[in-house]
Amino acid sequence: MIESVILFVQEYLIPLGPFGVFLAAIIEEIVAPIPSAIITLSAGFFFLSGDWSFGLALRLVNNVVLPISLGITLGSLVIYWVVRRFGDPFIDKFGKWLGISKPAIDSFRERVGKGSRDEITVFIVRAVPIVPSVVIAAVCGILHTPVRSYIGATFLGTVIRSAFLGVLGWQAGSIYTAYAGPIGKFENLGLAILLLFGLLWVLYRRQKLKL
């Protein structure tokens, strides 16, 4: 099922441009089993090409960073509000379907809930994906982290993370573009060699049968 969701996102949403990336980011955030980096890497791969320049940096911001950051922030608010409203009983009952484990919740809960440092903690774990995104949203919901603080820290942290992953996707696209031609030529050469050996084998078999 998850593979089908990923294929749907890559085939139907990413081609829609920034709006498709925005929708894909929302889905990625809510459907926890989807690898958290796949949408951003795909967006960087498809939308960024050429040498580094001001224009490419602008496309990185418009096509990757902003739609990803807005989508993840909005998508995470769904988990945040549901858990804030229903608390631990919701996690106990539905956590496994959302990829939320109680040990992960308890572990991250120890890092937050300490006042002004919460915003910094959320910002860091959003910028550096060391904690599953859904866990961040769930814990902030349980602790009733102020909505403005949560949104601000989530958005700014995701800006940094999506910029980094977008650049990685661009680099992967550049490598693919540079080597796709030579690789294609080698593939064609390999196919020609296989066909040649196949033809020689058929001729050899026919000659052997005649004898």
MDTraj code that builds the backbone (N, CA, C; nanometers):
import mdtraj as md
import numpy as np

residues = "MET ILE GLU SER VAL ILE LEU PHE VAL GLN GLU TYR LEU ILE PRO LEU GLY PRO PHE GLY VAL PHE LEU ALA ALA ILE ILE GLU GLU ILE VAL ALA PRO ILE PRO SER ALA ILE ILE THR LEU SER ALA GLY PHE PHE PHE LEU SER GLY ASP TRP SER PHE GLY LEU ALA LEU ARG LEU VAL ASN ASN VAL VAL LEU PRO ILE SER LEU GLY ILE THR LEU GLY SER LEU VAL ILE TYR TRP VAL VAL ARG ARG PHE GLY ASP PRO PHE ILE ASP LYS PHE GLY LYS TRP LEU GLY ILE SER LYS PRO ALA ILE ASP SER PHE ARG GLU ARG VAL GLY LYS GLY SER ARG ASP GLU ILE THR VAL PHE ILE VAL ARG ALA VAL PRO ILE VAL PRO SER VAL VAL ILE ALA ALA VAL CYS GLY ILE LEU HIS THR PRO VAL ARG SER TYR ILE GLY ALA THR PHE LEU GLY THR VAL ILE ARG SER ALA PHE LEU GLY VAL LEU GLY TRP GLN ALA GLY SER ILE TYR THR ALA TYR ALA GLY PRO ILE GLY LYS PHE GLU ASN LEU GLY LEU ALA ILE LEU LEU LEU PHE GLY LEU LEU TRP VAL LEU TYR ARG ARG GLN LYS LEU LYS LEU".split()
xyz = np.array([
    [0.0829, -0.1214, 0.0000],
    [0.0000, 0.0000, 0.0000],
    [0.0861, 0.1262, 0.0000],
    [0.1906, 0.1268, 0.0858],
    [0.2771, 0.2437, 0.0942],
    [0.3465, 0.2683, -0.0383],
    [0.3893, 0.1578, -0.1054],
    [0.4541, 0.1736, -0.2351],
    [0.3596, 0.2396, -0.3345],
    [0.2306, 0.2037, -0.3275],
    [0.1315, 0.2633, -0.4171],
    [0.1146, 0.4119, -0.3900],
    [0.1152, 0.4497, -0.2620],
    [0.1035, 0.5914, -0.2265],
    [0.2233, 0.6689, -0.2791],
    [0.3438, 0.6110, -0.2626],
    [0.4650, 0.6781, -0.3092],
    [0.4616, 0.6960, -0.4602],
    [0.4215, 0.5910, -0.5327],
    [0.4128, 0.6006, -0.6785],
    [0.3106, 0.7050, -0.7202],
    [0.1962, 0.7090, -0.6500],
    [0.0936, 0.8088, -0.6807],
    [0.1483, 0.9491, -0.6627],
    [0.2196, 0.9707, -0.5527],
    [0.2769, 1.1025, -0.5247],
    [0.3753, 1.1424, -0.6330],
    [0.4652, 1.0493, -0.6699],
    [0.5694, 1.0823, -0.7663],
    [0.5144, 1.0994, -0.9074],
    [0.4124, 1.0204, -0.9425],
    [0.3620, 1.0234, -1.0795],
    [0.2556, 1.1301, -1.1023],
    [0.1763, 1.1603, -1.0004],
    [0.0626, 1.2497, -1.0215],
    [0.0717, 1.3834, -0.9483],
    [0.1393, 1.3882, -0.8350],
    [0.1450, 1.5137, -0.7598],
    [0.2688, 1.5960, -0.7929],
    [0.3865, 1.5334, -0.7947],
    [0.5095, 1.6063, -0.8249],
    [0.5006, 1.6783, -0.9595],
    [0.4458, 1.6144, -1.0663],
    [0.4368, 1.6846, -1.1949],
    [0.3471, 1.8087, -1.1923],
    [0.2670, 1.8275, -1.0885],
    [0.1806, 1.9460, -1.0806],
    [0.2583, 2.0719, -1.0433],
    [0.3868, 2.0572, -1.0155],
    [0.4673, 2.1736, -0.9797],
    [0.4636, 2.2001, -0.8303],
    [0.4906, 2.3240, -0.7898],
    [0.4959, 2.3570, -0.6470],
    [0.3700, 2.3178, -0.5696],
    [0.2518, 2.3339, -0.6323],
    [0.1284, 2.2975, -0.5625],
    [0.1230, 2.1469, -0.5389],
    [0.1688, 2.0692, -0.6366],
    [0.1743, 1.9248, -0.6192],
    [0.2719, 1.8845, -0.5106],
    [0.3854, 1.9545, -0.5037],
    [0.4837, 1.9289, -0.3981],
    [0.4227, 1.9599, -0.2617],
    [0.3476, 2.0680, -0.2543],
    [0.2789, 2.1073, -0.1304],
    [0.1824, 1.9972, -0.0852],
    [0.1003, 1.9461, -0.1779],
    [0.0061, 1.8393, -0.1441],
    [0.0801, 1.7122, -0.1036],
    [0.1880, 1.6812, -0.1762],
    [0.2658, 1.5611, -0.1454],
    [0.3278, 1.5700, -0.0062],
    [0.3720, 1.6891, 0.0317],
    [0.4320, 1.7075, 0.1643],
    [0.3290, 1.6853, 0.2746],
    [0.2059, 1.7296, 0.2514],
    [0.0993, 1.7060, 0.3497],
    [0.0763, 1.5562, 0.3670],
    [0.0674, 1.4849, 0.2540],
    [0.0455, 1.3403, 0.2592],
    [0.1613, 1.2715, 0.3298],
    [0.2836, 1.3123, 0.2949],
    [0.4027, 1.2531, 0.3577],
    [0.3996, 1.2695, 0.5092],
    [0.3523, 1.3849, 0.5549],
    [0.3530, 1.4135, 0.6982],
    [0.2470, 1.3335, 0.7724],
    [0.1327, 1.3118, 0.7091],
    [0.0228, 1.2418, 0.7760],
    [0.0379, 1.0905, 0.7647],
    [0.0794, 1.0428, 0.6467],
    [0.0988, 0.8990, 0.6262],
    [0.2398, 0.8652, 0.6713],
    [0.2540, 0.8317, 0.7977],
    [0.3855, 0.8184, 0.8622],
    [0.4810, 0.7195, 0.7958],
    [0.4349, 0.6018, 0.7454],
    [0.5314, 0.5067, 0.6902],
    [0.6040, 0.5546, 0.5647],
    [0.5561, 0.6615, 0.4991],
    [0.6280, 0.7130, 0.3828],
    [0.7611, 0.7708, 0.4298],
    [0.8736, 0.7303, 0.3695],
    [1.0036, 0.7866, 0.4087],
    [1.0009, 0.9382, 0.4048],
    [1.0467, 1.0011, 0.5116],
    [1.0279, 1.1451, 0.5281],
    [1.1039, 1.2305, 0.4283],
    [1.2058, 1.1749, 0.3636],
    [1.2872, 1.2563, 0.2723],
    [1.2491, 1.2393, 0.1261],
    [1.1643, 1.1421, 0.0955],
    [1.1452, 1.1046, -0.0439],
    [1.0824, 1.2156, -0.1280],
    [0.9880, 1.2910, -0.0718],
    [0.9220, 1.3964, -0.1484],
    [1.0195, 1.5095, -0.1786],
    [1.0955, 1.5500, -0.0789],
    [1.1899, 1.6603, -0.0980],
    [1.2986, 1.6227, -0.1973],
    [1.3528, 1.5027, -0.1855],
    [1.4546, 1.4569, -0.2795],
    [1.3987, 1.4494, -0.4212],
    [1.2752, 1.4003, -0.4344],
    [1.2123, 1.3915, -0.5663],
    [1.1917, 1.5295, -0.6265],
    [1.1469, 1.6242, -0.5450],
    [1.1256, 1.7608, -0.5942],
    [1.2569, 1.8223, -0.6411],
    [1.3638, 1.8041, -0.5637],
    [1.4936, 1.8558, -0.6047],
    [1.5423, 1.7912, -0.7321],
    [1.5173, 1.6619, -0.7475],
    [1.5598, 1.5878, -0.8658],
    [1.4880, 1.6377, -0.9909],
    [1.3558, 1.6575, -0.9806],
    [1.2763, 1.6913, -1.0981],
    [1.2779, 1.8401, -1.1333],
    [1.2875, 1.9273, -1.0337],
    [1.2699, 2.0706, -1.0591],
    [1.3990, 2.1507, -1.0674],
    [1.5101, 2.0924, -1.0276],
    [1.6356, 2.1674, -1.0268],
    [1.7341, 2.1042, -1.1234],
    [1.7888, 2.1855, -1.2123],
    [1.8872, 2.1356, -1.3076],
    [1.9820, 2.2480, -1.3460],
    [2.0980, 2.2100, -1.3965],
    [2.1961, 2.3092, -1.4377],
    [2.2943, 2.3419, -1.3268],
    [2.3840, 2.4342, -1.3575],
    [2.4841, 2.4760, -1.2595],
    [2.4217, 2.5666, -1.1540],
    [2.4897, 2.5761, -1.0395],
    [2.4393, 2.6610, -0.9321],
    [2.4396, 2.8068, -0.9757],
    [2.3294, 2.8742, -0.9544],
    [2.3153, 3.0145, -0.9930],
    [2.2046, 3.0765, -0.9097],
    [2.1865, 3.2066, -0.9260],
    [2.0784, 3.2738, -0.8542],
    [1.9435, 3.2188, -0.8978],
    [1.9297, 3.1924, -1.0279],
    [1.8039, 3.1374, -1.0785],
    [1.7736, 3.0009, -1.0200],
    [1.8766, 2.9167, -1.0086],
    [1.8546, 2.7840, -0.9512],
    [1.8195, 2.7948, -0.8033],
    [1.8861, 2.8869, -0.7328],
    [1.8544, 2.9080, -0.5911],
    [1.7098, 2.9538, -0.5752],
    [1.6641, 3.0371, -0.6678],
    [1.5258, 3.0849, -0.6634],
    [1.4287, 2.9701, -0.6874],
    [1.4614, 2.8824, -0.7822],
    [1.3763, 2.7654, -0.8076],
    [1.3766, 2.6714, -0.6878],
    [1.4910, 2.6609, -0.6218],
    [1.4985, 2.5782, -0.5010],
    [1.4009, 2.6282, -0.3952],
    [1.3962, 2.7591, -0.3780],
    [1.3062, 2.8179, -0.2780],
    [1.1606, 2.8025, -0.3208],
    [1.1301, 2.8388, -0.4454],
    [0.9911, 2.8412, -0.4921],
    [0.9326, 2.7020, -0.5150],
    [1.0128, 2.6102, -0.5685],
    [0.9609, 2.4790, -0.6079],
    [0.9811, 2.3701, -0.5035],
    [1.0722, 2.3935, -0.4102],
    [1.1028, 2.2892, -0.3121],
    [1.0825, 2.3383, -0.1686],
    [1.1604, 2.4370, -0.1283],
    [1.1648, 2.4759, 0.0131],
    [1.0302, 2.5268, 0.0644],
    [0.9721, 2.6241, -0.0039],
    [0.8455, 2.6813, 0.0448],
    [0.7302, 2.5819, 0.0424],
    [0.7038, 2.5134, -0.0716],
    [0.5914, 2.4189, -0.0699],
    [0.6111, 2.3034, 0.0279],
    [0.7346, 2.2543, 0.0403],
    [0.7609, 2.1455, 0.1351],
    [0.7396, 2.1934, 0.2782],
    [0.7948, 2.3089, 0.3110],
    [0.7856, 2.3606, 0.4482],
    [0.6416, 2.3915, 0.4866],
    [0.5677, 2.4523, 0.3958],
    [0.4264, 2.4821, 0.4229],
    [0.3447, 2.3538, 0.4349],
    [0.3694, 2.2580, 0.3448],
    [0.2942, 2.1329, 0.3471],
    [0.3193, 2.0521, 0.4730],
    [0.4457, 2.0408, 0.5124],
    [0.4788, 1.9646, 0.6330],
    [0.4230, 2.0330, 0.7572],
    [0.4332, 2.1657, 0.7615],
    [0.3787, 2.2387, 0.8768],
    [0.2283, 2.2183, 0.8877],
    [0.1576, 2.2308, 0.7754],
    [0.0123, 2.2129, 0.7760],
    [-0.0251, 2.0684, 0.8075],
    [0.0445, 1.9731, 0.7444],
    [0.0143, 1.8321, 0.7688],
    [0.0382, 1.7918, 0.9133],
    [0.1456, 1.8454, 0.9726],
    [0.1764, 1.8096, 1.1113],
    [0.0728, 1.8640, 1.2084],
    [0.0064, 1.9722, 1.1686],
    [-0.0967, 2.0291, 1.2562],
    [-0.2148, 1.9344, 1.2734],
    [-0.2380, 1.8471, 1.1741],
    [-0.3462, 1.7485, 1.1865],
    [-0.3167, 1.6557, 1.3045],
    [-0.1951, 1.5998, 1.3065],
    [-0.1551, 1.5127, 1.4174],
    [-0.1530, 1.5910, 1.5484],
    [-0.0976, 1.7109, 1.5437],
    [-0.0861, 1.7954, 1.6635],
    [-0.2225, 1.8178, 1.7281],
    [-0.3223, 1.8583, 1.6488],
    [-0.4539, 1.8916, 1.7038],
    [-0.5285, 1.7679, 1.7531],
    [-0.5175, 1.6571, 1.6777],
    [-0.5870, 1.5344, 1.7191],
    [-0.5319, 1.4841, 1.8527],
    [-0.3984, 1.4792, 1.8641],
    [-0.3376, 1.4313, 1.9886],
    [-0.3603, 1.5307, 2.1016],
    [-0.3578, 1.6588, 2.0702],
    [-0.3850, 1.7602, 2.1731],
    [-0.5265, 1.7434, 2.2278],
    [-0.6186, 1.7082, 2.1405],
    [-0.7583, 1.6943, 2.1816],
    [-0.7825, 1.5647, 2.2581],
    [-0.7239, 1.4527, 2.2132],
    [-0.7580, 1.3226, 2.2719],
    [-0.6472, 1.2629, 2.3590],
    [-0.5263, 1.3172, 2.3509],
    [-0.4185, 1.2795, 2.4419],
    [-0.3667, 1.1375, 2.4289],
    [-0.3126, 1.0869, 2.5400],
    [-0.2502, 0.9539, 2.5421],
    [-0.3444, 0.8409, 2.5008],
    [-0.4742, 0.8444, 2.5379],
    [-0.5628, 0.7356, 2.4947],
    [-0.5664, 0.7191, 2.3427],
    [-0.5590, 0.8298, 2.2706],
    [-0.5576, 0.8220, 2.1244],
    [-0.4315, 0.7509, 2.0760],
    [-0.3173, 0.7847, 2.1358],
    [-0.1910, 0.7217, 2.0967],
    [-0.1931, 0.5732, 2.1292],
    [-0.2462, 0.5382, 2.2462],
    [-0.2532, 0.3974, 2.2854],
    [-0.3376, 0.3165, 2.1875],
    [-0.4427, 0.3783, 2.1355],
    [-0.5361, 0.3055, 2.0495],
    [-0.4962, 0.3094, 1.9025],
    [-0.4503, 0.4243, 1.8545],
    [-0.4248, 0.4397, 1.7111],
    [-0.2780, 0.4677, 1.6759],
    [-0.1925, 0.4739, 1.7767],
    [-0.0533, 0.5096, 1.7511],
    [0.0160, 0.4207, 1.6498],
    [-0.0100, 0.2899, 1.6572],
    [0.0599, 0.1978, 1.5673],
    [0.0229, 0.2226, 1.4212],
    [-0.0986, 0.2736, 1.3970],
    [-0.1400, 0.3022, 1.2593],
    [-0.0749, 0.4291, 1.2066],
    [-0.0291, 0.5132, 1.2967],
    [0.0352, 0.6390, 1.2565],
    [0.1871, 0.6336, 1.2691],
    [0.2380, 0.5183, 1.3061],
    [0.3824, 0.5062, 1.3222],
    [0.4332, 0.5693, 1.4504],
    [0.3453, 0.5813, 1.5510],
    [0.3833, 0.6421, 1.6788],
    [0.3973, 0.5325, 1.7834],
    [0.5145, 0.5204, 1.8424],
    [0.5352, 0.4224, 1.9495],
    [0.5425, 0.4949, 2.0832],
    [0.4921, 0.4319, 2.1865],
    [0.4922, 0.4931, 2.3199],
    [0.6340, 0.5212, 2.3698],
    [0.7299, 0.4278, 2.3507],
    [0.8675, 0.4584, 2.3947],
    [0.9256, 0.5820, 2.3266],
    [0.8981, 0.5973, 2.1960],
    [0.9490, 0.7150, 2.1246],
    [0.8859, 0.8423, 2.1788],
    [0.7558, 0.8344, 2.2083],
    [0.6856, 0.9496, 2.2652],
    [0.7465, 0.9873, 2.4001],
    [0.7652, 0.8874, 2.4858],
    [0.8190, 0.9142, 2.6196],
    [0.9609, 0.9687, 2.6133],
    [1.0403, 0.9154, 2.5196],
    [1.1792, 0.9607, 2.5066],
    [1.1862, 1.1066, 2.4639],
    [1.1046, 1.1431, 2.3642],
    [1.1078, 1.2814, 2.3166],
    [1.0422, 1.3759, 2.4160],
    [0.9448, 1.3236, 2.4899],
    [0.8754, 1.4071, 2.5881],
    [0.9724, 1.4579, 2.6950],
    [1.0762, 1.3799, 2.7219],
    [1.1749, 1.4213, 2.8222],
    [1.2559, 1.5422, 2.7761],
    [1.2623, 1.5628, 2.6440],
    [1.3431, 1.6733, 2.5918],
    [1.2659, 1.8039, 2.5847],
    [1.1343, 1.7943, 2.5833],
    [1.0526, 1.9149, 2.5730],
    [0.9714, 1.9322, 2.7005],
    [0.8869, 2.0345, 2.7000],
    [0.8087, 2.0618, 2.8195],
    [0.8873, 2.1380, 2.9233],
    [0.9924, 2.2071, 2.8778],
    [1.0781, 2.2796, 2.9718],
    [1.0787, 2.4295, 2.9446],
    [0.9646, 2.4785, 2.8953],
    [0.9514, 2.6232, 2.8780],
    [1.0062, 2.6742, 2.7470],
    [1.0835, 2.7820, 2.7552],
    [1.1293, 2.8522, 2.6360],
    [1.2198, 2.7667, 2.5479],
    [1.2796, 2.6623, 2.6041],
    [1.3689, 2.5771, 2.5264],
    [1.2933, 2.4886, 2.4291],
    [1.1626, 2.4743, 2.4486],
    [1.0842, 2.3867, 2.3620],
    [1.0941, 2.4279, 2.2159],
    [1.0840, 2.5579, 2.1887],
    [1.0897, 2.6056, 2.0510],
    [1.2228, 2.5686, 1.9868],
    [1.3308, 2.5841, 2.0626],
    [1.4636, 2.5515, 2.0100],
    [1.4742, 2.4020, 1.9831],
    [1.4210, 2.3211, 2.0750],
    [1.4256, 2.1758, 2.0574],
    [1.3488, 2.1331, 1.9343],
    [1.2271, 2.1854, 1.9182],
    [1.1456, 2.1509, 1.8016],
    [1.2142, 2.1967, 1.6737],
    [1.2716, 2.3159, 1.6753],
    [1.3433, 2.3675, 1.5584],
    [1.4576, 2.2741, 1.5197],
    [1.5357, 2.2298, 1.6178],
    [1.6523, 2.1450, 1.5900],
    [1.6102, 2.0097, 1.5339],
    [1.5108, 1.9462, 1.5967],
    [1.4715, 1.8126, 1.5503],
    [1.3966, 1.8191, 1.4180],
    [1.3412, 1.9344, 1.3836],
    [1.2822, 1.9513, 1.2509],
    [1.3908, 1.9739, 1.1456],
    [1.4929, 2.0496, 1.1818],
    [1.6015, 2.0785, 1.0875],
    [1.6883, 1.9555, 1.0642],
    [1.7139, 1.8802, 1.1708],
    [1.7952, 1.7585, 1.1618],
    [1.7047, 1.6412, 1.1984],
    [1.6628, 1.5615, 1.1001],
    [1.5612, 1.4579, 1.1250],
    [1.6119, 1.3416, 1.2090],
    [1.6293, 1.3678, 1.3387],
    [1.6736, 1.2628, 1.4302],
    [1.5561, 1.2016, 1.5060],
    [1.4413, 1.2658, 1.4978],
    [1.3195, 1.2163, 1.5621],
    [1.2104, 1.2100, 1.4558],
    [1.1345, 1.0993, 1.4462],
    [1.0258, 1.0920, 1.3487],
    [0.9319, 1.2113, 1.3601],
    [0.8953, 1.2657, 1.2455],
    [0.8142, 1.3873, 1.2429],
    [0.6829, 1.3719, 1.3180],
    [0.6194, 1.2559, 1.3013],
    [0.4898, 1.2350, 1.3649],
    [0.5032, 1.2347, 1.5173],
    [0.6177, 1.1899, 1.5677],
    [0.6418, 1.1902, 1.7123],
    [0.6530, 1.3333, 1.7639],
    [0.7211, 1.4182, 1.6868],
    [0.7344, 1.5591, 1.7256],
    [0.5969, 1.6230, 1.7394],
    [0.5123, 1.6033, 1.6379],
    [0.3787, 1.6629, 1.6395],
    [0.2961, 1.6082, 1.7552],
    [0.3061, 1.4767, 1.7786],
    [0.2263, 1.4141, 1.8843],
    [0.2662, 1.4647, 2.0225],
    [0.3966, 1.4708, 2.0485],
    [0.4423, 1.5163, 2.1802],
    [0.4047, 1.6618, 2.2035],
    [0.4223, 1.7448, 2.1018],
    [0.3846, 1.8864, 2.1159],
    [0.2350, 1.9002, 2.1396],
    [0.1567, 1.8096, 2.0797],
    [0.0131, 1.8116, 2.1038],
    [-0.0206, 1.7709, 2.2458],
    [0.0446, 1.6653, 2.2950],
    [0.0203, 1.6192, 2.4319],
    [0.0548, 1.7271, 2.5337],
    [0.1667, 1.7952, 2.5106],
    [0.2140, 1.8963, 2.6058],
    [0.1481, 2.0321, 2.5859],
    [0.0581, 2.0401, 2.4890],
    [-0.0108, 2.1664, 2.4597],
    [0.0895, 2.2792, 2.4321],
    [0.1905, 2.2465, 2.3536],
    [0.2854, 2.3499, 2.3116],
    [0.2084, 2.4610, 2.2416],
    [0.2341, 2.5878, 2.2739],
    [0.1619, 2.6975, 2.2084],
    [0.1656, 2.6838, 2.0561],
    [0.0494, 2.7012, 1.9941],
    [0.0378, 2.6782, 1.8502],
    [0.1354, 2.7646, 1.7712],
    [0.1448, 2.8917, 1.8055],
    [0.2342, 2.9806, 1.7311],
    [0.3786, 2.9354, 1.7418],
    [0.4189, 2.8960, 1.8600],
    [0.5562, 2.8488, 1.8795],
    [0.5814, 2.7225, 1.7985],
    [0.4840, 2.6318, 1.8010],
    [0.4986, 2.5064, 1.7279],
    [0.5081, 2.5312, 1.5780],
    [0.4181, 2.6145, 1.5258],
    [0.4179, 2.6433, 1.3820],
    [0.5483, 2.7103, 1.3400],
    [0.5912, 2.8101, 1.4159],
    [0.7140, 2.8816, 1.3814],
    [0.8361, 2.7918, 1.3820],
    [0.8518, 2.7116, 1.4876],
    [0.9680, 2.6230, 1.4983],
    [0.9648, 2.5144, 1.3916],
    [0.8450, 2.4613, 1.3645],
    [0.8313, 2.3573, 1.2621],
    [0.8649, 2.4120, 1.1244],
    [0.8090, 2.5272, 1.0912],
    [0.8317, 2.5850, 0.9585],
    [0.9792, 2.6188, 0.9371],
    [1.0402, 2.6884, 1.0318],
    [1.1795, 2.7311, 1.0158],
    [1.2751, 2.6115, 1.0133],
    [1.2497, 2.5133, 1.0981],
    [1.3342, 2.3942, 1.0965],
    [1.3221, 2.3180, 0.9658],
    [1.1994, 2.3102, 0.9137],
    [1.1770, 2.2390, 0.7885],
    [1.2377, 2.3133, 0.6704],
    [1.2442, 2.4454, 0.6770],
    [1.3095, 2.5236, 0.5712],
    [1.4540, 2.4778, 0.5541],
    [1.5245, 2.4641, 0.6640],
    [1.6651, 2.4225, 0.6578],
    [1.6767, 2.2799, 0.6042],
    [1.5944, 2.1919, 0.6568],
    [1.6001, 2.0515, 0.6154],
    [1.5641, 2.0341, 0.4685],
    [1.4590, 2.1008, 0.4233],
    [1.4160, 2.0856, 0.2843],
    [1.5161, 2.1475, 0.1873],
    [1.5830, 2.2547, 0.2289],
    [1.6861, 2.3146, 0.1436],
    [1.8012, 2.2161, 0.1245],
    [1.8425, 2.1525, 0.2326],
    [1.9527, 2.0561, 0.2253],
    [1.9155, 1.9366, 0.1379],
    [1.7970, 1.8791, 0.1616],
    [1.7547, 1.7627, 0.0843],
    [1.7263, 1.7994, -0.0607],
    [1.6745, 1.9208, -0.0835],
    [1.6516, 1.9663, -0.2200],
    [1.7808, 1.9746, -0.2989],
    [1.8861, 2.0244, -0.2352],
    [2.0176, 2.0322, -0.3002],
    [2.0708, 1.8919, -0.3290],
    [2.0497, 1.7981, -0.2367],
    [2.0910, 1.6598, -0.2614],
    [2.0180, 1.6025, -0.3828],
    [1.8869, 1.6308, -0.3922],
    [1.8104, 1.5849, -0.5070],
    [1.8608, 1.6458, -0.6364],
    [1.8962, 1.7749, -0.6320],
    [1.9526, 1.8435, -0.7496],
    [2.0842, 1.7791, -0.7911],
    [2.1703, 1.7487, -0.6937],
    [2.2982, 1.6851, -0.7240],
    [2.2770, 1.5481, -0.7876],
    [2.1807, 1.4736, -0.7355],
    [2.1503, 1.3425, -0.7932],
    [2.1028, 1.3574, -0.9369],
    [2.0197, 1.4596, -0.9624],
    [1.9730, 1.4849, -1.0981],
    [2.0859, 1.5239, -1.1911],
    [2.1808, 1.6031, -1.1419],
    [2.2947, 1.6452, -1.2234],
    [2.3814, 1.5255, -1.2605],
    [2.4026, 1.4359, -1.1636],
    [2.4823, 1.3161, -1.1902],
    [2.4119, 1.2277, -1.2923],
    [2.2804, 1.2131, -1.2766],
    [2.2035, 1.1310, -1.3703],
    [2.2126, 1.1878, -1.5113],
    [2.1959, 1.3220, -1.5232],
    [2.2013, 1.3862, -1.6541],
    [2.3383, 1.3696, -1.7184],
    [2.4424, 1.3806, -1.6374],
    [2.5789, 1.3727, -1.6901],
    [2.6126, 1.2327, -1.7403],
    [2.5583, 1.1313, -1.6718],
    [2.5988, 0.9948, -1.7046],
    [2.4914, 0.9134, -1.7762],
    [2.3715, 0.9693, -1.7920],
    [2.2645, 0.8946, -1.8579],
    [2.3017, 0.8617, -2.0016],
    [2.3629, 0.9607, -2.0717],
    [2.4035, 0.9388, -2.2107],
    [2.5045, 0.8266, -2.2240],
    [2.6199, 0.8363, -2.1548],
    [2.7180, 0.7275, -2.1621],
    [2.6626, 0.5930, -2.1187],
    [2.5817, 0.5951, -2.0111],
    [2.5229, 0.4692, -1.9646],
    [2.4320, 0.4106, -2.0717],
    [2.3529, 0.4990, -2.1364],
    [2.2654, 0.4538, -2.2438],
    [2.3437, 0.3924, -2.3585],
    [2.4596, 0.4521, -2.3918],
    [2.5431, 0.3985, -2.4995],
    [2.5972, 0.2606, -2.4631],
    [2.6408, 0.2457, -2.3373],
    [2.6906, 0.1155, -2.2932],
    [2.5794, 0.0110, -2.2944],
    [2.4572, 0.0549, -2.2571],
    [2.3442, -0.0375, -2.2597],
    [2.3164, -0.0832, -2.4023],
    [2.3202, 0.0121, -2.4969],
    [2.2975, -0.0228, -2.6374],
    [2.4069, -0.1154, -2.6892],
    [2.5320, -0.0864, -2.6494],
    [2.6433, -0.1712, -2.6903],
    [2.6273, -0.3114, -2.6329],
    [2.5866, -0.3178, -2.5053],
    [2.5658, -0.4478, -2.4430],
    [2.4559, -0.5262, -2.5122],
    [2.3481, -0.4561, -2.5499],
    [2.2383, -0.5215, -2.6203],
    [2.2854, -0.5741, -2.7552],
    [2.3650, -0.4938, -2.8262],
    [2.4168, -0.5356, -2.9566],
    [2.5046, -0.6600, -2.9431],
    [2.5881, -0.6621, -2.8384],
    [2.6749, -0.7781, -2.8159],
    [2.5923, -0.9029, -2.7860],
    [2.4879, -0.8861, -2.7029],
    [2.4014, -0.9995, -2.6715],
    [2.3320, -1.0527, -2.7962],
    [2.2845, -0.9624, -2.8810],
    [2.2193, -1.0035, -3.0051],
    [2.3172, -1.0766, -3.0964],
    [2.4401, -1.0259, -3.1003],
    [2.5418, -1.0892, -3.1841],
    [2.5710, -1.2307, -3.1357],
    [2.5895, -1.2462, -3.0040],
    [2.6144, -1.3791, -2.9493],
    [2.4951, -1.4712, -2.9720],
    [2.3743, -1.4154, -2.9621],
    [2.2550, -1.4945, -2.9865],
    [2.2492, -1.5445, -3.1296],
    [2.2826, -1.4566, -3.2232],
    [2.2823, -1.4943, -3.3645],
    [2.3877, -1.6016, -3.3916],
    [2.5076, -1.5842, -3.3354],
    [2.6145, -1.6827, -3.3537],
    [2.5750, -1.8181, -3.2954],
    [2.5049, -1.8145, -3.1812],
    [2.4603, -1.9390, -3.1191],
    [2.3596, -2.0114, -3.2067],
    [2.2653, -1.9381, -3.2665],
    [2.1664, -1.9982, -3.3568],
    [2.2350, -2.0598, -3.4777],
    [2.3300, -1.9862, -3.5368],
    [2.4026, -2.0380, -3.6532],
    [2.4825, -2.1631, -3.6168],
    [2.5427, -2.1609, -3.4984],
    [2.6212, -2.2763, -3.4531],
    [2.5322, -2.3987, -3.4359],
    [2.4142, -2.3794, -3.3770],
    [2.3225, -2.4911, -3.3555],
    [2.2735, -2.5484, -3.4879],
    [2.2437, -2.4601, -3.5817],
    [2.1971, -2.5063, -3.7127],
    [2.3061, -2.5875, -3.7828],
    [2.4283, -2.5377, -3.7763],
    [2.5393, -2.6065, -3.8409],
    [2.5629, -2.7431, -3.7776],
    [2.5468, -2.7493, -3.6451],
    [2.5681, -2.8749, -3.5744],
    [2.4613, -2.9771, -3.6102],
    [2.3354, -2.9301, -3.6282],
    [2.2272, -3.0205, -3.6647],
    [2.2478, -3.0777, -3.8045],
    [2.3041, -2.9973, -3.8935],
    [2.3297, -3.0441, -4.0299],
    [2.4331, -3.1560, -4.0316],
    [2.5275, -3.1471, -3.9364],
    [2.6304, -3.2498, -3.9302],
    [2.5733, -3.3785, -3.8690],
])
top = md.Topology()
chain = top.add_chain()
for i, resn in enumerate(residues, 1):
    res = top.add_residue(resn, chain, resSeq=i)
    for name in ("N", "CA", "C"):
        top.add_atom(name, md.element.get_by_symbol(name[0]), res)
traj = md.Trajectory(xyz[None], top)
